[in-house]
Amino acid sequence: GEEEEDEEDDYDDEDEGWDMDEGDGRNGPAGPHNGFTLGLSSKLTREDHTTFMTLNGWGGNDVLLAPHAKPWGSMDEVLSLANHTLAPDNPIVKEEGRTTRAECIMRCLAPAELPADLEETLRTEQKKAKGDVFGPKRLFFRLTPEQRDSHKQAMDSKGASFATLFPKTAAQLFSGRFRWISYKGGVLRVCVGRADRRREAPQGCVLRAWHTTFESLHQLFCAVEASWVMPSPQHGQQAQPLGDTLLPEDADLGPSRSGLPVLKQADDAKVVRRSVKGAIANGAG
């Protein structure tokens, strides 16, 4: 993947809200960013409880979260919506008497169209977010179907769609398998398999790591495009393209854990310390 001219680069991070520097550069419109992931990296309690894209702030919070790997129409929709939500703006958000710094906001991205059950889930989450005054502020963003289609037509007309520029990466990230990339601390990792709780790839699941600084997202994706090769080639053998090859990490693509148990009987409760009433009585004595 050779880098194209800037005017043809629709994924350049310059002035688009993507602060990819390792330093603390606090001039970013959404605050400094500690790293990001892109691609299906986890599937938690349900088939639709997935993580597809994250952008992590230096405070440890997510300033960007995109779940639902399957319903996204294309990577163009994902990236154009991400750029929209992180575009340079007033770093202070004022709403209903609350003042919130932009880096303290979780921006939740949703596809333009969702199945009926996920639409209901989205509406429920939006209601919960409005009533939550203690947790981090959550804002929800999505393109309209018309905006999505218009953007796609514009990219296709210039031959600049993500799938055209980076066909291997588009195929892997939308394969429904755990195929994802991570950029953190100046290291780009192209990964297979389920991420751990820290969003790190388990040992042996990194296809290729790049220890370098990228000047743009286009340059970064060129490196990703060159990284989809079979893991751990034998000494002296040339690495083979990964393509549609099934890996041992693809054996289990289901949720990583079931939902929390429901306690129904009195015996389900476990006493782990003295009652508060007893503690107070003993303390007063």
N, C-alpha and C positions, 0 to 999 in steps of 0.2 A: 504494500500500500504506500505509494508515494504521495506526499502531501501536495494538495492542489493549491491554486492561488486563493488568497484570503477571500476575494469577492465571491468565490464559488463555495466557500466553506460555511455551511449552515450550522455547524456544530462547534464553531470556535467559541471558547469560553470568555473571550475578551468582552468586557462590559455587559455580560449576560448573567452576572450574579454567581458565577462559579469561581470562587477563590480557592485555587488548588495548591497554593503555596504552603510549604511546611511551616513557615514562620507564623507569627500571631497576627499578621496584617489585618488590623481591625477596621480597615476601610471598606470591607465587603458589605454590600447592602443588606445581607442577611446575617452579618456577623462572620467571624472566621470559621472556616470549615476544617474539620479534623480528618475527613475521609469520606468515601462513598462506596456503595456497592450497587451493582446493576446485574440483573438476572435472577432467576429463581434460586435463592440460597437457603430457604427454609419453608417448611410446611408444618404448622404447629398442631392445633387440635382438630382442624377440619380440612377438607380438600380445598376450601376457598380461603382458609386462614394462612395466607402465604406472604412472603416478603419478596418483592421484585426489585425495589429500588429504595435506597436510603442515602441521605446526606446528613452526616453527623457533625454537630457543633462542638466547639472546644469545651463546652460545659458538660458534655456527655449526652446531651439531648439530641433527638432527631429534629432537624429543621425541615426535613423533607422525607416523606414516606409514601411509597406507592405499592400497594398490595395487588392481589388479583392478577397473576401472571397471564392467565388465558384470555380474559376479555379484551385486553389491549389489542387494537387493530394492527398497530405496527410500532416500531421503535420511533418513527417520526412523531407519532402522537404523544408518546411518553416524553421525549426530549423537548418538543415544542411547548408542552404544558409545563414542564419543569422550568424552562427558560422564562416562561410567562410569570410563574409564581415567584421567581427569584430575581426578576428584572429590577434594576436600580430604582429605589423608591425611598420614601421617608422612612428612616430606620425606627421611628416610633409609631406604633399603631394605637390610636385612641378610639375606643368603642364603649359606649354606655358608661362613661365615667372612669373606665379602666385605661391605664396607660401601659402598654406592653412593648418591650424592645423586640425588634424583628427577629433577633437571634434566639429569643425565648418562645418562639411560635413554631408549632409543628404544622407543616403544610401537608395535608393529606390529599393525594392525587387519586382521581377516579377516572376510568375510561368514559368516553362519551356515551356509550351504551352498555348496559349491564343486564343480565337475566333478572327476571322479576324478583327472585328471592334475594339477590344481592342488592337490588335497588331498595328493597325493604330494609335490609341490614344497613345500608348507607344512610337512609333517612333516620333510622334509630340512632346511629352514631352521631349524626348531626344534632339531633335533639339533646343527646347526652352531653355533647360538647358545649352547647349553649348554656346548659344548667350547671356546668362544672366550674366553680369559682376557685377551686383549690389546686387542681392539677395544671399542667402546662396548657396554654391556650392552643386550641386546635382550630384551624381553618381548612375548609374543604374546597377543592378546585377541580373543575373538569371543563373540557371543551364541549361545545354543542356539536351534534353530528355534522352540521353545516360547516363549522369552523375546522373540524377534523378533515372533512373531505376537501375543503378548499386548500388547506395546507398540503395535503397529499398530492393534489393536482399540481400545485406550484412546484413541489419537489420533483415530481415525475417529469414535468415539462422541461426542467433544467437537467434531468438525468442525475439529480443530486439526492435521491432518496437514500435512506440509510441502507436498505437492502441492496441497492445498486452499488454504493460505495464500499460496503462491508458485507458481502453476501454470506461468508462463513460465520461471522459474528451474529448476524441476524438469524441464521438458521439454528445456531446453537442456543442462543438466548430465548428463542421461541419454540424450542423442541419439546417443552414440557418436562425435561429432565433438569437435574440440578447442575446447571451450567451458569457460571456467574463470574464477575470480575470484581476486584477490590483494589482501591487506591488509597493508601494510608501511609503517612510518614515518609513520603517520597518513594514508595515501593508499589508498583503495579503487579498484581497477581491475577492470573487467569486460572480459574479453579473448576473442579468437578466435585460432585458429592455434596452432601448436606453440611452447611456451616455449623460451627458450634455456637454456644450462647454469646460469645464475644464477637460473632460474625467473622470468625477466622476459619480458614480451611484446615481440616485435620491433616496430619502428617501423610504425605504421599499423594495428596489431592490437588497439588498445585502443578499445572501443566508447564507454566513458565512464569518467572518473576523478572521484572524489569526495575533496576535500581537507577532511576533517572528522573529528571524533571521535564515535564511536557509543557510545551508552550501553548497548546490548545487541545481541546477535546478531539479534534480531527487527528492530530498527531498521536494522541493516546490510542484512539481506535485503530490507527494503522498498526500499532504495536500489538494490539489485541488480535487483529485479523491474522497476524503472522504467528500467533501462538496456539492455534487449535491443532495440535499434533498429539499423537498417541503418547501417553505418559511413559517415562523412563525407557527410552530406546536402548537396545543392547549396545555395548561398547563397539564402536566401529561401524554401526549401522546408522543409516540416515533415518531421521524421524519421519514417520508416516502420518498423513492427514488423519485427523480424528473422524471427520465425516459423520456418518450415522452409526458408528460403532457403539455397541452396548458395552458398558464397563461394569465391573462388580458393584460400583457405587449406584448403578441404576436398578439394582435388584429390588430395592424398597423405595418407592416414590410416594408412599402414603404419609399421613400425618405422623409426626415424631412422638406424640404422646396423646393419650385420650383426655377427655375433659375431666375436671375435678370431680371427685366422688361426692355424691349427694348423701348427707347424713339424715336418716329418717327415724332411727330408733334412739331412745334415751341411752342405751348401752353403747351407742356409737361415740359418745362423748368421752374424752379422756381427761382426768383431773391431773394437772401437771404441777399445781402448787396449792397452798392453803387458800381458803376462800378469803376474799377481801374483808368480809365481816370478822372472820376469826383473826386475821392479821391485825385489824384495828383494835379488837378487844385485847389481844395479847400485848400489843404495843402500849395501850393505855394502862395496862397493869404494871 
